[in-house]
Amino acid sequence: METETILVTGANGQIGTVLTEELRRRYGASAVLSTDIRHSGNNNILFEELDVMYKDRLAVLIKKYGVSQIYHLAAILSAKGEQNPKWAWEINMAGLFNILEVAREFNLRVFFPSSIAVFGGMTPRVNTPQYAVLQPETVYGISKVAGENWCQYFHQKYGVDVRSVRYPGIIGYQSLPGGGTTDYAVEIFHSAVKGETFECFLEPDSRLPMMYMADAIRATLELMEAPGEDVKIRSSYNLAGTNFTPAEVVREIQKHIPEFKATYKPDFRQQIAASWPESIDDGHAREDWGWAPEFGLPEITADMLAHLREYYQATIS
C-alpha cells in the first residue's frame, strides 16, 4: 500500500474505543486499522480480528496494510488479572513481546501503555517521583514493570522507537470500564444519572490519581507525535491529571444531583488501591514534551454527567 497505517490492538477496550475514533478524525478512517479478538460490530471501520499471542498473524496485517505505528492496548487489567494471574501474565507479556519483535523487524513506532500499578508499598505515595522503587503488588503491575524494561531494552538494543506513559485511573463516558481497580470512578457517574445509590468497592477516603479520557488521549497523541529527540525516557513517563477520593466524587456529584447517595463495601480491590500512589509527579513529561492536563474533578464531573444524561435519554426515547 502507498499510504501508511496505524494499527491499534485492543481497540474495543475503554481507551481503545476512544483512541481509534480520535486517530480516525486526525488521520482519516482508512489510515487506522482497529484490531481485537472479536469484532466490535461496527461495519463502518477498518477492522481485523487479531489475537496478539499470534505473531505471524500480526506480521501478516503489518504487511497487508503497510503499518507504520502500533498502539498496543490489548491487556488484562488489574482486578481481572488477580483472578487469574497466569493467564494475565501470559497475555500481557507475550503480547507485548510480539509487538516489540515486529516493531524491530518492520521499523515501527510503538505506544505501550503502562500504569500507576507499577508502584507498590515501598514507593512514596504522595507526588510519586519518576524514578522510584517499583515493587508492584498485582500481576498487572508486575507485567507493566517488565513491559517498561522490555521497551527500554528494545530501544537501547535495536533502536525501536517505543514510547510509553504510566496512566492513572481513566474516566470516560464513551465506554464502560474493563476490570480495573479505578473503575468505580466511571461506574459512580452512571449510577448517579440513573438515580441509583452507588455501592463503592473502595473506602471513602481512598485517594488515587485519576485522569479524564480527553486528557489521556491527548497525552498519548502528543507523546507519539513529539520529535524523537524530545522523548528522553523510553521505559515509561509518569503522567498526572488530578487526584481524589470516592467521598470527594460523591460531594461533587451532589452539587449537580443533591439527592445522590453512595454506600461503601470495600472488597479485594481496596488492598490493590492501598498499594498505589495518591498523587503523581509528572515533571519529566511536562519538561520533555510539554504535557499539561486540562480537567480537574469539577470539570470531569460536569462533563460526565452531561454526556451520560444525553446517553440515557437517547436510550429511553
C-alpha positions in Angstrom: 0.0 0.0 0.0 1.2 3.5 -0.7 -0.2 5.1 2.5 0.9 4.3 6.0 -1.5 2.8 8.5 -1.8 3.0 12.3 -2.7 -0.4 13.9 -4.4 -0.4 17.3 -4.6 -3.6 19.4 -7.3 -3.9 22.0 -9.3 -1.4 20.0 -12.6 -2.5 21.6 -11.5 -1.5 25.1 -12.2 1.5 27.3 -9.2 3.5 25.9 -9.0 1.8 22.5 -12.6 2.8 21.6 -11.9 6.5 22.1 -8.3 6.5 20.8 -9.2 4.9 17.5 -12.0 7.4 17.0 -9.6 10.3 17.5 -7.0 8.7 15.3 -9.5 8.4 12.5 -10.5 12.0 13.0 -6.9 13.2 12.7 -5.5 10.9 10.1 -8.6 9.6 8.2 -10.7 6.5 8.6 -8.7 4.5 6.0 -5.4 5.1 7.9 -6.4 3.4 11.2 -6.7 -0.4 11.5 -8.7 -1.5 14.6 -7.9 -5.0 15.9 -9.2 -7.1 18.7 -10.0 -10.7 19.5 -13.6 -10.1 18.3 -15.4 -7.6 16.0 -16.9 -4.6 17.6 -20.0 -4.8 15.4 -19.2 -1.6 13.7 -19.0 -2.4 10.0 -18.1 1.2 9.1 -14.5 0.9 10.4 -11.4 -0.8 9.1 -11.2 -3.9 11.3 -9.3 -7.2 11.5 -9.6 -9.9 14.2 -6.3 -10.3 16.0 -5.1 -12.2 19.0 -1.8 -10.6 20.0 -0.5 -14.0 21.1 0.0 -14.9 17.4 3.0 -13.0 16.0 2.6 -14.5 12.5 -0.9 -13.1 12.2 0.4 -9.7 13.4 3.1 -9.7 10.7 0.6 -10.5 8.0 -1.5 -7.5 8.9 1.5 -5.2 9.0 2.5 -6.2 5.5 -1.1 -6.2 4.2 -1.9 -2.7 5.4 1.6 -1.0 5.4 1.6 -0.4 9.1 4.0 2.2 10.4 2.8 2.6 14.0 1.2 0.3 16.6 -0.8 1.4 19.7 -0.7 -1.7 21.8 -3.6 -1.5 24.2 -4.5 -5.2 24.4 -4.0 -6.3 28.1 -5.6 -7.9 31.1 -6.3 -5.2 33.7 -5.6 -5.2 37.5 -8.8 -6.7 39.0 -9.3 -9.3 36.3 -5.6 -10.2 36.5 -5.8 -11.0 40.2 -8.5 -13.6 39.5 -6.3 -15.4 37.0 -2.6 -14.3 37.4 -1.0 -16.9 35.0 -3.4 -16.0 32.2 -2.9 -12.3 32.7 0.9 -12.6 32.7 1.0 -14.7 29.6 -1.3 -12.4 27.6 0.3 -9.1 28.8 3.9 -10.3 28.3 3.7 -12.5 25.2 1.5 -9.9 23.5 4.0 -7.0 24.2 7.0 -9.1 23.2 5.3 -10.0 19.9 4.6 -6.3 19.3 8.2 -5.3 20.0 9.6 -8.1 17.8 7.6 -7.0 14.8 8.4 -3.3 15.5 12.1 -4.3 15.3 11.6 -6.3 12.1 9.5 -3.7 10.3 10.9 -0.5 11.9 7.6 0.6 13.5 6.9 3.2 16.2 5.1 1.7 19.2 3.0 3.0 22.0 2.9 0.9 25.2 0.5 1.9 28.0 2.0 1.4 31.4 0.2 2.2 34.7 0.4 3.5 38.2 0.1 -0.2 39.0 3.9 -0.4 38.6 4.3 1.2 42.1 3.9 -0.6 45.4 4.1 -0.2 49.1 7.8 0.8 49.0 7.0 3.8 46.7 6.4 7.3 48.1 2.6 7.7 47.8 2.5 11.5 47.6 3.9 13.1 44.5 5.4 9.8 43.4 8.6 10.6 41.5 9.5 9.4 38.0 12.3 7.3 39.4 11.0 5.3 42.3 11.2 1.8 43.7 9.0 -0.4 41.5 7.7 -3.3 43.6 4.1 -3.8 42.4 1.6 -6.0 44.3 -0.5 -7.2 41.4 0.3 -9.4 38.4 -0.9 -6.5 36.2 1.7 -4.2 37.8 4.4 -6.8 37.6 3.7 -7.2 33.9 3.8 -3.4 33.4 7.2 -3.1 35.1 8.5 -6.0 33.0 7.0 -4.3 29.9 8.7 -1.0 30.7 12.0 -2.7 30.9 11.4 -4.6 27.6 10.5 -1.3 25.9 13.7 0.3 27.1 15.7 -2.7 26.1 14.4 -2.8 22.6 15.1 0.9 22.2 18.6 0.7 23.5 19.5 -2.6 21.8 17.7 -2.3 18.5 16.7 1.3 18.2 12.9 0.6 18.3 11.0 3.9 18.7 8.9 2.9 21.6 7.0 5.4 23.8 5.0 4.9 26.9 3.1 6.7 29.7 2.0 5.4 33.1 -1.7 6.0 33.0 -3.5 6.8 36.3 -7.2 5.8 36.6 -9.0 6.8 33.4 -12.5 8.3 33.5 -14.7 8.5 30.4 -18.3 8.4 29.3 -17.7 6.8 25.9 -17.4 3.2 27.0 -17.7 1.0 30.1 -14.5 0.1 32.1 -12.8 -3.2 31.6 -11.9 -4.7 35.0 -9.6 -2.1 36.7 -9.3 -1.0 40.3 -10.2 2.6 39.5 -13.4 1.6 37.7 -15.6 3.0 40.5 -14.8 6.5 39.2 -16.7 5.7 36.0 -19.5 3.5 37.4 -20.4 6.1 40.0 -21.5 8.6 37.4 -23.7 6.0 35.7 -25.4 5.3 39.0 -25.9 9.0 39.7 -27.6 9.7 36.3 -29.8 6.6 36.7 -30.9 7.7 40.1 -29.4 4.8 41.9 -27.5 4.5 45.2 -23.9 3.6 44.3 -22.1 0.9 46.3 -18.4 1.6 46.1 -15.8 -1.2 46.4 -13.2 1.2 47.8 -13.2 3.0 51.2 -14.5 6.6 51.1 -11.0 8.2 51.8 -9.0 6.1 49.2 -7.2 8.8 47.3 -5.9 7.8 43.8 -4.5 9.6 40.8 -7.1 10.0 38.0 -7.4 11.4 34.5 -10.2 12.3 32.2 -10.3 10.4 29.0 -9.9 13.5 26.9 -6.6 14.3 28.7 -5.4 10.7 28.4 -6.0 10.6 24.6 -4.3 14.0 24.1 -1.3 13.0 26.2 -0.9 9.7 24.2 -1.0 11.5 20.9 1.2 14.4 22.0 3.8 11.8 23.1 3.6 9.8 19.9 3.8 13.0 17.7 6.7 14.5 19.6 10.1 14.7 18.0 12.2 11.6 18.9 14.9 13.7 20.5 12.3 15.1 23.0 11.4 11.6 24.2 14.1 11.1 26.7 12.5 8.3 28.8 12.0 5.0 26.9 10.7 3.0 29.8 7.6 5.0 30.7 6.7 8.6 31.7 4.8 9.4 34.9 1.5 11.1 33.9 -0.8 13.0 36.1 -4.2 14.6 35.7 -5.9 15.1 39.1 -6.5 13.0 42.3 -9.5 12.5 44.5 -11.3 10.1 46.9 -14.7 8.4 46.4 -16.2 10.7 49.0 -15.0 13.8 47.1 -16.6 12.5 43.9 -19.8 12.0 45.8 -19.8 15.5 47.1 -19.0 16.9 43.6 -21.9 14.9 42.1 -24.2 16.2 44.8 -23.6 19.7 43.6 -25.5 18.6 40.5 -27.7 15.9 41.9 -28.3 16.7 45.6 -30.2 13.5 46.3 -27.4 11.2 45.1 -26.1 8.8 47.8 -23.3 6.2 48.0 -22.5 3.4 50.3 -19.2 1.7 50.8 -18.4 -2.1 50.8 -14.6 -2.5 50.2 -13.5 -5.7 48.5 -10.2 -7.1 47.3 -9.6 -4.0 45.2 -9.2 -1.9 48.3 -5.9 -3.7 49.0 -4.8 -3.0 45.5 -5.7 0.7 45.7 -3.8 1.0 49.0 -0.6 -0.1 47.3 -0.8 2.7 44.7 0.1 6.3 44.8 -2.2 9.1 45.9 -0.6 11.7 43.6 2.0 11.7 40.8 4.9 13.9 39.9 4.9 14.1 36.1 7.6 16.9 35.8 9.6 14.9 33.2 6.6 14.7 30.8 5.9 18.4 31.3 9.5 19.3 30.6 10.3 16.9 27.8 7.3 17.2 25.6 5.1 19.9 27.1 2.4 17.8 28.9 -0.3 19.7 30.9 -3.7 18.4 32.0 -6.9 20.4 31.4 -9.5 18.6 33.5 -9.9 18.6 37.3 -12.7 16.9 39.3 -15.2 19.7 38.8 -14.7 19.7 35.1 -14.8 15.9 34.9 -18.0 15.7 36.9 -19.9 18.3 34.9 -18.8 16.8 31.6 -19.5 13.2 32.6 -23.0 14.0 33.9 -23.9 16.0 30.8 -22.8 13.3 28.4 -24.4 10.4 30.4 -27.7 12.2 30.6 -27.7 12.6 26.9 -26.9 8.9 26.5 -29.6 7.6 28.8 -32.2 10.0 27.4 -31.4 8.7 23.9 -31.7 5.0 25.0 -35.2 5.7 26.6 -36.5 7.7 23.6 
